[in-house]
Amino acid sequence: CALGRLVAPAGSAQGPVRVLVRPEQIELHPPGAEGAAAQVLDVSYFGHDATVRLRLPEGEQVVARVSGPGLPETGAQVRLVVRGPVRVYPTG
C-alpha cells in the first residue's frame, strides 16, 4: 500500500482489503531514511504528545501520534514507518 509493506495477523483477509493503522503505529523519520515519503501538513500538541497530519505523494492523508522532542515543522518532508501488525478488512 502507500505506506509500504505492512504486517497483518495470521488468518487475515486475502485479496483487496482496507487497512486500519493506529496513529501511534506510525513512526516519523528524517528524509533519506527507510519508509514512505510524506509531507507534514500540521502538528497539534497535547502536552506529552502530538498528532501530526501528513500527506503521502498520492494525495492520501494519514495521522501519526508521536511523543518526545524534535517534532517536524509544517511543510517538512519525512519518512513514515508502520510498526507492528495492522488490521485488515475485506473490501467486498
C-alpha positions in Angstrom: 0.0 0.0 0.0 1.1 3.6 0.0 2.7 3.1 3.4 4.8 0.2 2.1 4.7 -3.4 3.2 2.6 -3.9 6.3 2.4 -6.8 8.7 -1.1 -8.4 9.0 -2.0 -11.0 11.7 -2.1 -14.7 10.5 -5.5 -15.6 9.2 -6.3 -12.0 7.9 -8.5 -11.5 4.8 -6.8 -12.1 1.5 -7.1 -10.1 -1.7 -8.2 -6.5 -1.8 -8.6 -5.1 1.7 -9.0 -1.9 3.7 -6.2 -1.4 6.2 -6.5 0.1 9.7 -3.3 1.6 11.0 -3.4 3.1 14.5 -1.8 6.6 14.7 0.6 5.5 17.3 1.9 2.8 15.0 3.3 5.4 12.6 6.9 6.5 13.3 8.4 9.6 11.7 11.9 9.5 10.3 14.1 12.1 8.5 14.3 12.3 4.7 16.7 9.7 3.4 15.7 7.1 5.9 13.6 4.0 5.1 9.9 4.3 4.8 7.2 6.0 2.8 7.7 9.7 1.8 5.3 12.2 3.3 4.9 16.0 3.9 3.8 17.4 7.3 0.5 19.3 6.9 0.2 20.3 10.6 1.1 19.4 14.1 -1.3 19.5 17.1 0.2 19.5 20.5 -1.4 17.7 23.5 1.2 18.2 26.3 3.1 14.9 26.4 2.5 14.0 22.8 1.2 15.4 19.5 -0.7 14.4 16.4 1.0 15.0 13.0 -1.2 15.2 9.9 0.7 14.0 6.8 0.1 13.9 3.1 1.5 11.0 1.0 2.7 11.6 -2.6 -0.5 10.0 -3.9 -2.6 12.6 -2.0 -3.8 10.4 0.8 -3.6 11.8 4.3 -2.7 9.9 7.5 -2.3 11.0 11.1 0.6 9.9 13.4 0.6 10.2 17.1 4.1 10.8 18.4 5.8 11.9 21.6 9.0 13.5 22.5 11.0 16.5 21.4 12.1 17.3 17.9 8.7 17.2 16.1 8.8 18.3 12.5 7.5 21.6 11.3 4.7 22.2 8.9 5.8 21.6 5.4 8.7 19.3 6.4 9.4 16.2 4.4 9.6 13.0 6.4 9.6 9.2 6.0 6.9 7.0 7.6 7.4 3.5 9.0 4.5 1.5 10.4 5.4 -0.7 13.4 3.5 -3.8 14.4 0.6 -5.6 12.9 -2.3 -3.7 11.3 -5.9 -4.7 10.9 -7.3 -5.7 7.5 -10.9 -5.8 6.4 -12.2 -7.2 3.1 -13.5 -4.6 0.7 -16.2 -6.8 -0.8 
